[in-house]
Amino acid sequence: MKLRELPQVMALSTAEKLELIDELWESIAPELDQADVSDEEKRLLDERWEKHLANPEAALTLEQLKAAVAARLK
Protein backbone atom coordinates (compact mmCIF):
# COMPACT_ATOMS: atom_id res chain seq x y z
CA MET A 1 0.00 0.00 0.00
CA LYS A 2 1.32 3.41 -0.96
CA LEU A 3 0.29 6.77 0.42
CA ARG A 4 -0.48 8.07 -3.08
CA GLU A 5 -3.15 5.36 -3.29
CA LEU A 6 -4.99 6.93 -0.36
CA PRO A 7 -6.25 10.34 -1.50
CA GLN A 8 -8.24 10.84 1.70
CA VAL A 9 -5.07 10.58 3.72
CA MET A 10 -3.16 12.82 1.32
CA ALA A 11 -5.83 15.50 1.80
CA LEU A 12 -5.38 15.59 5.58
CA SER A 13 -3.57 18.46 7.26
CA THR A 14 -0.19 17.77 8.82
CA ALA A 15 -1.73 17.76 12.30
CA GLU A 16 -4.37 15.26 11.17
CA LYS A 17 -1.71 13.05 9.59
CA LEU A 18 0.29 13.09 12.83
CA GLU A 19 -2.84 12.11 14.74
CA LEU A 20 -3.43 9.27 12.28
CA ILE A 21 0.16 8.09 12.70
CA ASP A 22 -0.37 8.01 16.46
CA GLU A 23 -3.56 6.00 16.11
CA LEU A 24 -1.92 3.56 13.68
CA TRP A 25 1.02 3.09 16.03
CA GLU A 26 -1.32 2.41 18.95
CA SER A 27 -3.22 -0.13 16.86
CA ILE A 28 -0.09 -2.19 16.12
CA ALA A 29 1.57 -1.84 19.53
CA PRO A 30 0.16 -5.14 20.87
CA GLU A 31 1.56 -6.98 17.84
CA LEU A 32 5.05 -5.56 18.30
CA ASP A 33 5.73 -7.80 21.30
CA GLN A 34 5.34 -10.78 19.00
CA ALA A 35 7.44 -9.41 16.13
CA ASP A 36 10.63 -11.20 15.14
CA VAL A 37 13.73 -9.06 15.41
CA SER A 38 16.69 -9.95 13.21
CA ASP A 39 20.25 -10.12 14.52
CA GLU A 40 21.06 -6.98 12.51
CA GLU A 41 18.14 -5.10 14.08
CA LYS A 42 19.23 -6.28 17.55
CA ARG A 43 22.76 -5.05 16.86
CA LEU A 44 21.43 -1.66 15.74
CA LEU A 45 19.22 -1.37 18.81
CA ASP A 46 22.15 -2.27 21.07
CA GLU A 47 24.29 0.41 19.39
CA ARG A 48 21.61 3.04 19.82
CA TRP A 49 21.05 2.07 23.45
CA GLU A 50 24.79 2.35 24.14
CA LYS A 51 24.82 5.82 22.54
CA HIS A 52 21.91 6.83 24.73
CA LEU A 53 23.60 5.54 27.88
CA ALA A 54 26.76 7.45 26.96
CA ASN A 55 24.83 10.72 26.54
CA PRO A 56 21.32 10.55 28.04
CA GLU A 57 21.05 14.35 28.12
CA ALA A 58 20.76 14.33 24.32
CA ALA A 59 17.40 12.54 24.46
CA LEU A 60 14.15 14.46 24.22
CA THR A 61 11.08 13.86 26.32
CA LEU A 62 7.85 13.20 24.45
CA GLU A 63 6.69 16.70 25.37
CA GLN A 64 9.91 18.24 23.99
CA LEU A 65 9.53 16.28 20.76
CA LYS A 66 5.92 17.34 20.33
CA ALA A 67 6.86 20.99 20.97
CA ALA A 68 9.68 20.80 18.42
CA VAL A 69 7.38 19.29 15.78
CA ALA A 70 4.67 21.84 16.49
CA ALA A 71 7.19 24.68 16.19
CA ARG A 72 8.39 23.41 12.81
CA LEU A 73 4.81 23.20 11.53
CA LYS A 74 4.08 26.87 12.28
Secondary structure, 3 states (H helix, E strand, C coil): CCHHHCHHHHCCCHHHHHHHHHHHHHHHHHHHCCCCCCHHHHHHHHHHHHHHHHCHHHCCCHHHHHHHHHHHHC
